[in-house]
Each structure stands twice: as structure tokens, then as C-alpha cells.
């Protein structure tokens, strides 16, 4: 079971354009998710089906040593998969999500 703190939610006005598009794509695919959830001491962009973290990293990504440590900590807390999205357009994001889901069926 993932250690969640459900009362810590970021207002929609603080979402990036990419995060808004990811949310719309997840809706179209029909996946159940929570936005901006806290797991342990970390916030994640999307918690999908209560076990998969989807991070909207942007075109440059944010994957450095601190991000690797964060991902390892999230996995230790019970997250099954962490997926980092780099696409910016709806088409790119949708394709990345579809490819991830083909490799990691939910």
C-alpha cells in the first residue's frame, strides 16, 4: 500500500500546460488518476490507478541524481512504475502514454 497524504493537493491554476494535456489524455484513455498527490514527502504530477506515477517532465526533462533518488524512494513506498513524459503536444503525449501502456498493461 502506498503511503499517501490525500489532503495535500495543488490548485489547478498551478498546473503547467503539459500537465493539463497529460490529464486530458489520461481522461481520453479512460484511466483513473489523481493529480498532484503527495506520496511520503514527495509530490507527483499524476498517480494513475493508485500504483503508477506519471511525471510531466517537459522537453528537457528533470532527470538528475535528485530525481533518481526520488524515484527510488517512491518505489520503496509502493509505487509500481514511474513514467516520465517529455512530449509537449497532445499527439506526442498521447503516443508516449500509449507506448507505455502497451509495455506496462494496467
mmCIF file of the C-alpha atoms, coordinates in Angstrom:
data_MODEL
# 
_entry.id   MODEL 
# 
loop_
_atom_site.group_PDB 
_atom_site.id 
_atom_site.type_symbol 
_atom_site.label_atom_id 
_atom_site.label_alt_id 
_atom_site.label_comp_id 
_atom_site.label_asym_id 
_atom_site.label_entity_id 
_atom_site.label_seq_id 
_atom_site.pdbx_PDB_ins_code 
_atom_site.Cartn_x 
_atom_site.Cartn_y 
_atom_site.Cartn_z 
_atom_site.occupancy 
_atom_site.B_iso_or_equiv 
_atom_site.pdbx_formal_charge 
_atom_site.auth_seq_id 
_atom_site.auth_comp_id 
_atom_site.auth_asym_id 
_atom_site.auth_atom_id 
_atom_site.pdbx_PDB_model_num 
ATOM 1   C CA . UNK A 1 1   ? 0.000   0.000  0.000   1.00 0.00 ? 1   UNK A CA 1 
ATOM 2   C CA . UNK A 1 2   ? 1.308   3.430  -0.937  1.00 0.00 ? 2   UNK A CA 1 
ATOM 3   C CA . UNK A 1 3   ? 1.761   5.953  1.883   1.00 0.00 ? 3   UNK A CA 1 
ATOM 4   C CA . UNK A 1 4   ? -0.454  8.797  0.620   1.00 0.00 ? 4   UNK A CA 1 
ATOM 5   C CA . UNK A 1 5   ? -1.287  12.113 2.209   1.00 0.00 ? 5   UNK A CA 1 
ATOM 6   C CA . UNK A 1 6   ? -4.533  12.902 0.379   1.00 0.00 ? 6   UNK A CA 1 
ATOM 7   C CA . UNK A 1 7   ? -5.159  16.356 1.812   1.00 0.00 ? 7   UNK A CA 1 
ATOM 8   C CA . UNK A 1 8   ? -2.163  17.971 0.103   1.00 0.00 ? 8   UNK A CA 1 
ATOM 9   C CA . UNK A 1 9   ? -3.482  18.957 -3.319  1.00 0.00 ? 9   UNK A CA 1 
ATOM 10  C CA . UNK A 1 10  ? -2.108  21.683 -5.598  1.00 0.00 ? 10  UNK A CA 1 
ATOM 11  C CA . UNK A 1 11  ? -4.695  24.063 -7.143  1.00 0.00 ? 11  UNK A CA 1 
ATOM 12  C CA . UNK A 1 12  ? -5.366  23.660 -10.901 1.00 0.00 ? 12  UNK A CA 1 
ATOM 13  C CA . UNK A 1 13  ? -4.046  27.167 -11.579 1.00 0.00 ? 13  UNK A CA 1 
ATOM 14  C CA . UNK A 1 14  ? -0.526  25.950 -10.743 1.00 0.00 ? 14  UNK A CA 1 
ATOM 15  C CA . UNK A 1 15  ? -0.507  23.219 -13.422 1.00 0.00 ? 15  UNK A CA 1 
ATOM 16  C CA . UNK A 1 16  ? 1.745   23.513 -16.456 1.00 0.00 ? 16  UNK A CA 1 
ATOM 17  C CA . UNK A 1 17  ? 0.333   23.340 -19.976 1.00 0.00 ? 17  UNK A CA 1 
ATOM 18  C CA . UNK A 1 18  ? 1.922   19.905 -20.334 1.00 0.00 ? 18  UNK A CA 1 
ATOM 19  C CA . UNK A 1 19  ? 0.259   18.653 -17.129 1.00 0.00 ? 19  UNK A CA 1 
ATOM 20  C CA . UNK A 1 20  ? -3.136  19.835 -18.374 1.00 0.00 ? 20  UNK A CA 1 
ATOM 21  C CA . UNK A 1 21  ? -2.629  17.956 -21.649 1.00 0.00 ? 21  UNK A CA 1 
ATOM 22  C CA . UNK A 1 22  ? -1.467  14.798 -19.819 1.00 0.00 ? 22  UNK A CA 1 
ATOM 23  C CA . UNK A 1 23  ? -4.629  14.921 -17.706 1.00 0.00 ? 23  UNK A CA 1 
ATOM 24  C CA . UNK A 1 24  ? -6.807  15.240 -20.814 1.00 0.00 ? 24  UNK A CA 1 
ATOM 25  C CA . UNK A 1 25  ? -5.024  12.301 -22.462 1.00 0.00 ? 25  UNK A CA 1 
ATOM 26  C CA . UNK A 1 26  ? -5.452  10.154 -19.348 1.00 0.00 ? 26  UNK A CA 1 
ATOM 27  C CA . UNK A 1 27  ? -9.161  11.061 -19.380 1.00 0.00 ? 27  UNK A CA 1 
ATOM 28  C CA . UNK A 1 28  ? -9.478  10.054 -23.052 1.00 0.00 ? 28  UNK A CA 1 
ATOM 29  C CA . UNK A 1 29  ? -7.714  6.748  -22.421 1.00 0.00 ? 29  UNK A CA 1 
ATOM 30  C CA . UNK A 1 30  ? -10.109 6.152  -19.534 1.00 0.00 ? 30  UNK A CA 1 
ATOM 31  C CA . UNK A 1 31  ? -7.623  5.760  -16.703 1.00 0.00 ? 31  UNK A CA 1 
ATOM 32  C CA . UNK A 1 32  ? -8.443  6.652  -13.102 1.00 0.00 ? 32  UNK A CA 1 
ATOM 33  C CA . UNK A 1 33  ? -5.916  9.092  -11.646 1.00 0.00 ? 33  UNK A CA 1 
ATOM 34  C CA . UNK A 1 34  ? -5.233  11.731 -9.022  1.00 0.00 ? 34  UNK A CA 1 
ATOM 35  C CA . UNK A 1 35  ? -3.348  14.945 -9.782  1.00 0.00 ? 35  UNK A CA 1 
ATOM 36  C CA . UNK A 1 36  ? -0.593  16.490 -7.663  1.00 0.00 ? 36  UNK A CA 1 
ATOM 37  C CA . UNK A 1 37  ? -0.623  13.889 -4.901  1.00 0.00 ? 37  UNK A CA 1 
ATOM 38  C CA . UNK A 1 38  ? 1.808   13.549 -2.082  1.00 0.00 ? 38  UNK A CA 1 
ATOM 39  C CA . UNK A 1 39  ? 3.434   10.176 -1.531  1.00 0.00 ? 39  UNK A CA 1 
ATOM 40  C CA . UNK A 1 40  ? 5.637   10.238 1.525   1.00 0.00 ? 40  UNK A CA 1 
ATOM 41  C CA . UNK A 1 41  ? 7.441   13.563 1.328   1.00 0.00 ? 41  UNK A CA 1 
ATOM 42  C CA . UNK A 1 42  ? 7.234   13.792 -2.475  1.00 0.00 ? 42  UNK A CA 1 
ATOM 43  C CA . UNK A 1 43  ? 4.603   15.291 -4.768  1.00 0.00 ? 43  UNK A CA 1 
ATOM 44  C CA . UNK A 1 44  ? 3.848   13.503 -8.026  1.00 0.00 ? 44  UNK A CA 1 
ATOM 45  C CA . UNK A 1 45  ? 2.156   15.008 -11.075 1.00 0.00 ? 45  UNK A CA 1 
ATOM 46  C CA . UNK A 1 46  ? -0.241  12.073 -11.576 1.00 0.00 ? 46  UNK A CA 1 
ATOM 47  C CA . UNK A 1 47  ? -0.942  8.927  -9.592  1.00 0.00 ? 47  UNK A CA 1 
ATOM 48  C CA . UNK A 1 48  ? -2.606  6.555  -12.061 1.00 0.00 ? 48  UNK A CA 1 
ATOM 49  C CA . UNK A 1 49  ? -4.699  3.608  -10.858 1.00 0.00 ? 49  UNK A CA 1 
ATOM 50  C CA . UNK A 1 50  ? -3.149  4.130  -7.382  1.00 0.00 ? 50  UNK A CA 1 
ATOM 51  C CA . UNK A 1 51  ? 0.137   2.423  -8.339  1.00 0.00 ? 51  UNK A CA 1 
ATOM 52  C CA . UNK A 1 52  ? 1.738   4.239  -11.292 1.00 0.00 ? 52  UNK A CA 1 
ATOM 53  C CA . UNK A 1 53  ? 3.319   7.685  -11.184 1.00 0.00 ? 53  UNK A CA 1 
ATOM 54  C CA . UNK A 1 54  ? 3.293   9.790  -14.357 1.00 0.00 ? 54  UNK A CA 1 
ATOM 55  C CA . UNK A 1 55  ? 5.596   12.802 -14.322 1.00 0.00 ? 55  UNK A CA 1 
ATOM 56  C CA . UNK A 1 56  ? 5.295   15.608 -16.885 1.00 0.00 ? 56  UNK A CA 1 
ATOM 57  C CA . UNK A 1 57  ? 8.983   16.440 -17.288 1.00 0.00 ? 57  UNK A CA 1 
ATOM 58  C CA . UNK A 1 58  ? 8.894   18.640 -20.370 1.00 0.00 ? 58  UNK A CA 1 
ATOM 59  C CA . UNK A 1 59  ? 11.227  18.584 -23.337 1.00 0.00 ? 59  UNK A CA 1 
ATOM 60  C CA . UNK A 1 60  ? 14.370  18.907 -21.260 1.00 0.00 ? 60  UNK A CA 1 
ATOM 61  C CA . UNK A 1 61  ? 13.318  16.550 -18.509 1.00 0.00 ? 61  UNK A CA 1 
ATOM 62  C CA . UNK A 1 62  ? 14.463  16.881 -14.961 1.00 0.00 ? 62  UNK A CA 1 
ATOM 63  C CA . UNK A 1 63  ? 16.149  13.544 -14.568 1.00 0.00 ? 63  UNK A CA 1 
ATOM 64  C CA . UNK A 1 64  ? 19.242  14.078 -12.429 1.00 0.00 ? 64  UNK A CA 1 
ATOM 65  C CA . UNK A 1 65  ? 20.625  12.422 -9.286  1.00 0.00 ? 65  UNK A CA 1 
ATOM 66  C CA . UNK A 1 66  ? 17.966  14.011 -7.055  1.00 0.00 ? 66  UNK A CA 1 
ATOM 67  C CA . UNK A 1 67  ? 15.227  12.729 -9.395  1.00 0.00 ? 67  UNK A CA 1 
ATOM 68  C CA . UNK A 1 68  ? 16.751  9.243  -9.395  1.00 0.00 ? 68  UNK A CA 1 
ATOM 69  C CA . UNK A 1 69  ? 16.795  9.273  -5.591  1.00 0.00 ? 69  UNK A CA 1 
ATOM 70  C CA . UNK A 1 70  ? 13.170  10.484 -5.539  1.00 0.00 ? 70  UNK A CA 1 
ATOM 71  C CA . UNK A 1 71  ? 12.104  7.715  -7.929  1.00 0.00 ? 71  UNK A CA 1 
ATOM 72  C CA . UNK A 1 72  ? 13.862  5.094  -5.810  1.00 0.00 ? 72  UNK A CA 1 
ATOM 73  C CA . UNK A 1 73  ? 12.133  6.433  -2.684  1.00 0.00 ? 73  UNK A CA 1 
ATOM 74  C CA . UNK A 1 74  ? 8.728   6.369  -4.408  1.00 0.00 ? 74  UNK A CA 1 
ATOM 75  C CA . UNK A 1 75  ? 9.292   2.769  -5.496  1.00 0.00 ? 75  UNK A CA 1 
ATOM 76  C CA . UNK A 1 76  ? 10.235  1.879  -1.919  1.00 0.00 ? 76  UNK A CA 1 
ATOM 77  C CA . UNK A 1 77  ? 6.930   3.446  -0.773  1.00 0.00 ? 77  UNK A CA 1 
ATOM 78  C CA . UNK A 1 78  ? 4.934   1.099  -3.000  1.00 0.00 ? 78  UNK A CA 1 
ATOM 79  C CA . UNK A 1 79  ? 4.755   2.798  -6.400  1.00 0.00 ? 79  UNK A CA 1 
ATOM 80  C CA . UNK A 1 80  ? 4.938   0.073  -9.066  1.00 0.00 ? 80  UNK A CA 1 
ATOM 81  C CA . UNK A 1 81  ? 6.056   2.144  -12.074 1.00 0.00 ? 81  UNK A CA 1 
ATOM 82  C CA . UNK A 1 82  ? 7.253   5.697  -12.745 1.00 0.00 ? 82  UNK A CA 1 
ATOM 83  C CA . UNK A 1 83  ? 6.830   7.122  -16.237 1.00 0.00 ? 83  UNK A CA 1 
ATOM 84  C CA . UNK A 1 84  ? 8.444   10.421 -17.285 1.00 0.00 ? 84  UNK A CA 1 
ATOM 85  C CA . UNK A 1 85  ? 6.757   12.213 -20.198 1.00 0.00 ? 85  UNK A CA 1 
ATOM 86  C CA . UNK A 1 86  ? 8.778   14.579 -22.361 1.00 0.00 ? 86  UNK A CA 1 
ATOM 87  C CA . UNK A 1 87  ? 6.244   15.286 -25.150 1.00 0.00 ? 87  UNK A CA 1 
ATOM 88  C CA . UNK A 1 88  ? 4.661   18.730 -25.335 1.00 0.00 ? 88  UNK A CA 1 
ATOM 89  C CA . UNK A 1 89  ? 1.813   18.360 -27.807 1.00 0.00 ? 89  UNK A CA 1 
ATOM 90  C CA . UNK A 1 90  ? -1.320  16.313 -27.300 1.00 0.00 ? 90  UNK A CA 1 
ATOM 91  C CA . UNK A 1 91  ? -0.226  13.968 -30.083 1.00 0.00 ? 91  UNK A CA 1 
ATOM 92  C CA . UNK A 1 92  ? 3.257   13.406 -28.587 1.00 0.00 ? 92  UNK A CA 1 
ATOM 93  C CA . UNK A 1 93  ? 1.913   12.902 -25.071 1.00 0.00 ? 93  UNK A CA 1 
ATOM 94  C CA . UNK A 1 94  ? -0.855  10.551 -26.202 1.00 0.00 ? 94  UNK A CA 1 
ATOM 95  C CA . UNK A 1 95  ? 1.654   8.473  -28.191 1.00 0.00 ? 95  UNK A CA 1 
ATOM 96  C CA . UNK A 1 96  ? 4.064   8.270  -25.225 1.00 0.00 ? 96  UNK A CA 1 
ATOM 97  C CA . UNK A 1 97  ? 1.231   7.165  -22.933 1.00 0.00 ? 97  UNK A CA 1 
ATOM 98  C CA . UNK A 1 98  ? 0.018   4.556  -25.422 1.00 0.00 ? 98  UNK A CA 1 
ATOM 99  C CA . UNK A 1 99  ? 3.540   3.136  -25.835 1.00 0.00 ? 99  UNK A CA 1 
ATOM 100 C CA . UNK A 1 100 ? 3.993   2.996  -22.063 1.00 0.00 ? 100 UNK A CA 1 
ATOM 101 C CA . UNK A 1 101 ? 0.632   1.249  -21.612 1.00 0.00 ? 101 UNK A CA 1 
ATOM 102 C CA . UNK A 1 102 ? 1.448   -1.313 -24.319 1.00 0.00 ? 102 UNK A CA 1 
ATOM 103 C CA . UNK A 1 103 ? 4.649   -2.199 -22.447 1.00 0.00 ? 103 UNK A CA 1 
ATOM 104 C CA . UNK A 1 104 ? 3.023   -1.956 -18.982 1.00 0.00 ? 104 UNK A CA 1 
ATOM 105 C CA . UNK A 1 105 ? -0.609  -3.093 -19.168 1.00 0.00 ? 105 UNK A CA 1 
ATOM 106 C CA . UNK A 1 106 ? -2.773  -1.902 -16.294 1.00 0.00 ? 106 UNK A CA 1 
# 
